[in-house]
Amino acid sequence: MKRMITVGSRDSKLAVAQTLLVIDALKSADPELEIRLHTLKTTGDRILDRTLDEIGGKGLFVRELDEALLDGRIDLAVHSLKDLPMECHPDLVTAAYLQRGDPRDALVLPEEERPLSVIGTSSSRRRLQAAALYPESSFQPVRGNINTRLKKLDGGEYSALILAAAGLVRAGLERRISRLFAPEEILPAAGQGILAVQCRKGCKSPLFKSINHRKTELAALAERSFVRALDGGCSAPTAAYAEIKGNEIKLTGFYADPEGSFQVKGSLTGSSEEAERLGARLAEELKGKTV
């Protein structure tokens, strides 16, 4: 008898495309596995007229999936790691991290190019860093899925958008990328480009180990540890990016206040097996620079 599992996803086109990547990885690991996709619309997807900070933060993208996991409607949930709150439900765990996609941010221009007067981004992290690259531009919030944002861009509401490169590629929209920002220009959000697989606490399967990418996991642990040590990020702009070479990890972090009255950035290098400790150390070091 074939084993059946149900995998949960947000119902956006991008979220489903990303979940299908996880499903493909699971099927490659176990061709006999039967997998059913179950999609849900989250609170964060329904409320589009306010910024995330105004409506409760990134946790609004996971609440309904958490509930479906906890009550057994789904067996696994797939998330963009950067959308997962730093403190997750105590009865849920991250079982695997797929190999990281492109962690960088991307500039997207309209089909009819115009001067960069208004750049759309709802991320204060992106806004504060991009302001140094585009000092003559203003920055305005933009919400909605990728296609909705592109429609607003092409309709003239914005002269450019800044979006995650991995999302554009996974949605089949890489042709819209006009420029990729190096991490030295705009440091990515912690976990950007990483897909995380969540399950109920105590769930065990060799499948998780077979699809987990260890270097991506270590990078995720370091980056999220940095943000968690800064009180979970709250509404303060934070960014973190880990690079792993051999047994060494270099973590770069960025921390600012929402108005940009201070911005600090720094790096630490250490053993990749001490990824979480390195993140906490870097956070304490940057906190000291704001005093």
ZIVEN-V787785 format. One line per field, one symbol per residue. ss: DSSP state (A for helix, B for strand, O for the rest). A space follows every 10 residues. Layout:
BEGIN
ss: ???
END
This chain:
BEGIN
ss: OOOBBBBBBB OOAAAAAAAA AAAAAAAAAO OOOBBBBBBB OOAAAAOOOO OAAAAOOAAA AOAAAAAAAA OOOOOBBBBB AAAOOOOOOO OBBBBBBOOO OOOOBBBBBO OOOOOOOBBB OOOAAAAAAA AAAOOOOBBB OOOOOAAAAA AAAAOOOOOB BBBBAAAAAA OOOAAABBBB BOOOOOOOOO OOOOBBBBBB OOOOOAAAAA AOOAAAAAAA AAAAAAAAAO OOOOOOOBBB BBBBBOOBBB BBBBBBOOOO OOBBBBBBBB BAAAAAAAAA AAAAAAAAAA O
END
